[in-house]
Amino acid sequence: MWFLITFLIVGFIAGLVARALVSGPSPRGFAKTTLLGMAGSLVGGFFGYVVFGKDVGDGAFQASGLLGSTFGAILLLLAYRRWAET
């Protein structure tokens, strides 16, 4: 249960930071920001696993988790804007 609560909180924070760092139109609202951050967490986690070889066996919450989540959310936000532009 704590994993889901942490996932929601980290997702929301990562979504907020991504929206703050990337200017321009972006999804608004609590739900869309949280979903952006949660999806960014999945993308950032996958990228971190591929590049650094970290796994859940190293601990569910890692110090770089928020940075990876934010990085993934920024990538998704840029992709969203590119897709919505066309």
C-alpha positions as CSV (number, residue, x, y, z in Angstrom):
1,M,0.0,0.0,0.0
2,W,2.9,2.4,0.8
3,F,4.3,1.7,-2.6
4,L,1.2,3.1,-4.3
5,I,1.0,6.1,-2.1
6,T,4.7,6.9,-2.7
7,F,4.2,6.3,-6.4
8,L,1.4,8.8,-6.5
9,I,3.3,11.4,-4.5
10,V,6.5,11.1,-6.4
11,G,4.6,11.1,-9.7
12,F,2.8,14.3,-8.7
13,I,6.1,16.0,-7.7
14,A,7.9,14.8,-10.9
15,G,5.0,16.1,-13.0
16,L,5.0,19.5,-11.3
17,V,8.8,19.8,-11.8
18,A,8.6,18.7,-15.4
19,R,5.8,21.3,-16.1
20,A,7.9,24.0,-14.4
21,L,11.0,23.2,-16.3
22,V,9.4,22.9,-19.8
23,S,7.6,26.1,-20.7
24,G,4.5,26.2,-22.9
25,P,1.2,24.4,-23.0
26,S,1.0,21.2,-20.9
27,P,-1.7,19.0,-19.4
28,R,-3.3,20.9,-16.5
29,G,-5.0,19.6,-13.3
30,F,-4.0,17.3,-10.5
31,A,-4.9,14.1,-12.2
32,K,-3.1,14.9,-15.5
33,T,0.0,16.1,-13.7
34,T,0.1,13.0,-11.5
35,L,-0.4,10.7,-14.5
36,L,2.4,12.6,-16.4
37,G,4.7,12.1,-13.4
38,M,3.8,8.4,-12.9
39,A,4.3,7.6,-16.6
40,G,7.6,9.6,-16.4
41,S,8.6,7.5,-13.4
42,L,8.1,4.3,-15.5
43,V,10.0,5.7,-18.4
44,G,12.8,7.1,-16.2
45,G,12.9,3.8,-14.3
46,F,13.2,1.8,-17.5
47,F,15.9,4.2,-18.8
48,G,17.8,3.9,-15.5
49,Y,17.6,0.1,-15.5
50,V,18.9,0.0,-19.1
51,V,21.8,2.5,-18.5
52,F,22.8,1.7,-14.9
53,G,21.5,-1.9,-14.4
54,K,19.6,-1.1,-11.2
55,D,16.8,-3.3,-10.2
56,V,14.0,-3.4,-7.5
57,G,16.3,-5.8,-5.6
58,D,18.4,-2.7,-4.9
59,G,15.5,-1.2,-3.1
60,A,12.1,0.1,-4.2
61,F,13.0,3.7,-3.5
62,Q,16.4,4.9,-4.6
63,A,18.0,8.3,-4.2
64,S,17.9,8.9,-8.0
65,G,14.3,7.9,-8.3
66,L,12.9,11.4,-8.3
67,L,15.4,12.6,-10.8
68,G,14.7,9.7,-13.1
69,S,11.0,10.3,-12.7
70,T,11.4,14.0,-13.6
71,F,13.6,13.1,-16.6
72,G,11.0,10.6,-17.9
73,A,8.2,13.2,-17.3
74,I,10.1,15.8,-19.2
75,L,10.6,13.4,-22.1
76,L,6.9,12.5,-22.1
77,L,5.9,16.1,-21.9
78,L,8.0,17.0,-24.9
79,A,6.6,14.0,-26.8
80,Y,3.1,15.1,-25.8
81,R,3.6,18.6,-27.1
82,R,5.1,17.3,-30.3
83,W,2.2,15.0,-30.9
84,A,-0.4,17.6,-30.0
85,E,1.2,20.1,-32.3
86,T,0.4,18.1,-35.4
